[in-house]
Amino acid sequence: MIPQRLLLALLPLSLFAACRGCERTVSDVAPTASVAPAEVKFGKVKLGQQASAQFTLAATTRAALAVEPPTLGAGTLPGGAEGFSLGGSPTTVAPLSEVAIPVTFQPTVEQGYEAVVSLRTNDPENPTVSVLLTGEGALPHLVVTPQCDPAVARCIGLAPTPGTLALDFGPQPRRRASPVPANRLPSVALVNEGDVPLELRALRVEGPDAASFSLRGTTGSTLVLQGGEGVNVPVDFTPTSETQATYAAELVIESDDPSAAVVRVGLTGSLRPNQPPVVCANVVQVKPGDGSLPVLYDTAADWAPLLTAPGGGYDFTGSRDVQPLSEVKLSALSSAEATACSTDPEDERTGLQFRWAVLDVPPGSSVNLLSGAATPIAVFRPTVTGDYRLQLTVTDSEGLAASTTLRLRVARKEDLVAQLSWGGEDGGFAGVDLDLHLVRPGSQPFSFFAESTAGGPAGTTSGDLNGYSATVGRNVAGFNFDWGQAGAADDPRLNVDDTGQGALVENVSLNYPEHAAQCAAGPCTYGVWVHYFKDGRAPTGASACDVGSSCSDGEACQCSAGLACVANEAVAGGPVSGAGRCFLPPQPVVRIYLRGRATPAAEIPLSPEAWPLGAPCQALHVADIHWPRAGAPDGGTALDGGSEPVVVPVGPGAASANGRFGLRTAGDLACSPDLTLAAPNAPAGAVSWYGAQPL
């Protein structure tokens, strides 16, 4: 057995021997070299510019790697090592580490380059490692294309001479209300069709008339286009003189494309005088006055034939159904083609001014029928039957104007239409309420309740249609105007009822008059009356007068010429007498229209004759309309072998042409029902509210 003290003495020697063995093992590890990537690709690089990259050299074992200076050798392409350069290279690489080696590529010729980097190391197995370097010298390629769509931009062609780089703007005005939008200008397209960046170093206009041409949206700074990129440069032209006819200049484009270092684009244009607007118009909507749904005429198909105004103006008499009191919407702006009309050749719709006017109206109509007359969309409200002619004038910012006219026919397309107007040429009748009465054959005027309650035809009511009876008819059960066959198709209609606050026009119509029972055997007669229902005027300083034995209510009496004395009251049972005031009497005019025609068959009385109504409650039998027998053809064809309805004026000279129907209370010029009734404004049994009274 070895003594313990000896073992302790031998232990350090054993450890030392073990460490000496370890040192020999580390020093025997061989260095190993590795590069990544094996190839550095620079791609296309613009001539004269540099591109940088790098690769790494690594020691992949626990042994240090010794490195000799690298060498650059040519490859197989025309360009070689001269296009590449290396940055600093290490002399050693620490174990298990790597070092980056920079590489720069700077081509000088438009060609491919290839080189090989060789590095010798102390790697015993692979003493030389290499990296392939590739790149290509390239240039930008500028392509210049003038472009202009004549349908959009204001040029007439791309080049006066085919194959040249030029823009011809054609004739252009000296002034515009606002600049042409850039997207509607001709332009020059600049495209870099190369693979390396292109510098646009200058864009400018040169030449004798350079001041007339300008570039939109460009600056003086250099513009860089990457490969495949492009830019459009809008070009504007404005003549600078009213006396110079033609203009010429050049757009100069400078770039770093050696093959297109300076490109010139010819610019030409000429002066033309300012042109007037292009005007068009349409009736885009008709809203009937009876509350029915509006009819629209605003589609592209409606506008298509209207974009060019006819030389004689538009004639809508046969294509738009317009009745009195319709709301007619007029438009000067086509919705189908915004640039077609109304528009200005210089400024399109910028700065346009619009003016609608009524030129011709039928008799009895006022001319104040338009709203929005100074806007592109106006509203026209005709009140009477007949033909109307309107005018649209469009003026541009330079004061040039263009006009067109519109003809409209306003009529109810029914067999018989009676129309009353009382505005007079001098006016002054606002507040006067006249009622138009259409009386069926066999009936009496003002027989509102007598027929329905005391001896009238079974199942019928009034034979007299007027504003008052129509109001009662809407509010009293069983009250109707069933004048002919069953149903409402042949019943009369009160189309316009004016109480003195509107255009002072009333209109009644009737279809199939021959359906009346009295027309079965031969012609029958419809009566037309006018009743002075109310006078709301209160003229300042009206002269006083007296109605007595020497003069009647509504006559001149002591009044000045043309005025009539109206007594303060008109009671039942006797002639009117007493104190009154002098008023200007209304002069009603009645026009009768037949078969839906816009021209009246009769105007009563004929101008300049006047049939005045002197005082409220008075009535005037105006005309009788003799209608042919039942069974005759309808729709405007000849009746009874060629006979047409006949209108016979009656007037104040005929027997029983005038009468007084109704009463007036003291100080009230409104004609009221029989004041003996408990409720004067409500029907009561068989009482005839408007029984005839002495004048």
Buried (B, 14 or more C-beta within 10 A) or exposed (E): EEEEEEEEEEEEEEEEEEEEEEEEEEEEEEBBBBBEEEEBEBEBBBBEEEBEBBBBBBBBBEBBBBBBEBBBEBBEBEBBBBBBBBEEBBEBBEBEEBBEBEBBBBBEEBBBBBBBBEBBBBBEEEEEBBBBBBBBBBBBBBBBBBEBEEEEBBBBBBBEEEEEBBBBBBBBBBEBBEBBEBEBBBBBEBBBBBBBBBBBBEBEBEBEBBEBBBBBEBEEEEBBBEBEBBBBBBBBBBBEEEEEEEBBBBBBBBBBBEEBEEBBBBBBBBBBEBBBBBBBBBBBBBBBBEEEEBBEBBEEEBBEEBBEBEEEBBBBBEEBBBBBBBBBBBBBBBEBEEEBBBBBBBBBBBBBBBBBBBEBBBBBBBEEBBEBBEBBBBBBBBBBBBBBBBBBBBBBBBEBBBBBBBBBBBBBBBBBBBBBBBBBEEEEBEBBBBBBBBBBBEBEBBBBBBBBBEEBBEEBBBBBBBBBBBEBBEEBEEBBBBBBEEEBEBBBBBBBBBBBEBBBBBBBBBBBBBBBBBBEEEBBBBBBBBBBBBBEBEEEEBBEBBBBEEBBBBBBBBBEEEBBBBBBBBBEEEBBBBBBBBBBBBBBBBBBBBBBBBBBBBBBBEEEEEBBBBBBBBBBBBBBBBBBBBEBEBEEEEBEEEEBBBBEBBBEEEEEBBBBBBBBBEEBBBBBBBEEBEEBEEBBEEBBBBBBBEB
